[in-house]
């Protein structure tokens, strides 16, 4: 497989605060999503849709994963999960279940992080049952705040999503996580946190993650709640019987480089913006010069961003659908 195609569909492994070292699978072109979350680290949604489509073939995904695993084995790099964490919402892929089935040949656990927007569809629930580790988003339990923070496709219904999550949980036996992203002044009041916790309790999740924006968000006004608010959020979740975990720290700099530094950087930063220090360590690991980054920035394919007193690099996403 050509390097460009390899890096288009897979990346990493990257350090994950939930999944250890995960080999990322980018099964959705940029930036096709059913939400336009104010805090999204990938920037503004370019194509908002809820219709499931076929973006890449099962063979293309399997070939890319297999090729990257071969490279990583030669480098003695470990992989904890094959993780579907693409440029958009992963369940928009029509053949997602078939991809899960085909990837089981590698005997590596499969994870997926979804915004839960399509969980009301029975076909999506059936697909997700095949994953070993599933995370579903719940940033708001009330309609108005849901629209404010997630800015969903107009055809979506929060009530239907909640019902879909409940239906999925009745059948799913793997690791079931929920994730709640808190934005200062939006969904971090005790009243809203209590409503979220009350609903999540009905799902009996394996783990409930409470996270904050740690990379440059889609909207510049987005800020991280203060420490006291985060402590209150954790308290409210645990008081409702949830096994809660705060994710507020930087995930680390242990990334992997192949033989094409520029392509690797673009591949990773298309779904995982990187701090400057992480980029520096990655280039040093591959004995590549910083001029690789200067050239990408000069060409306009890599963006230099500043957020929370740190410098980040993110790939400039294409407006082309494919």
Secondary structure, DSSP 8 states (H G I E B T S, - for coil): --HHHHHHHEEEEEEETTTEEEEEE--S-TTEES---TT-TT-S-SEE--S-B--S-HHHHHHHHHHHHHHHHHTT---SEEEE--SS-GGGBTTHHHHHHHHGGG---EEEEE--TTTTSHHHHHHHTT-SEEEEE-S-SSHHHHHHHH---TT--HHHHHHHHHHHHHH--SEEEEEEEE-TTTS-SHHHHHHHHHHHHTTT-SEEEEEE--S--SSTT-----HHHHHHHHHHHHHTT--EEEE-S---S-----S-HHHHHHHHHTTS-EEHHHHHHHHHHTT--THHHHHHHHHTSEEEEEETTEEEEEE---SS--
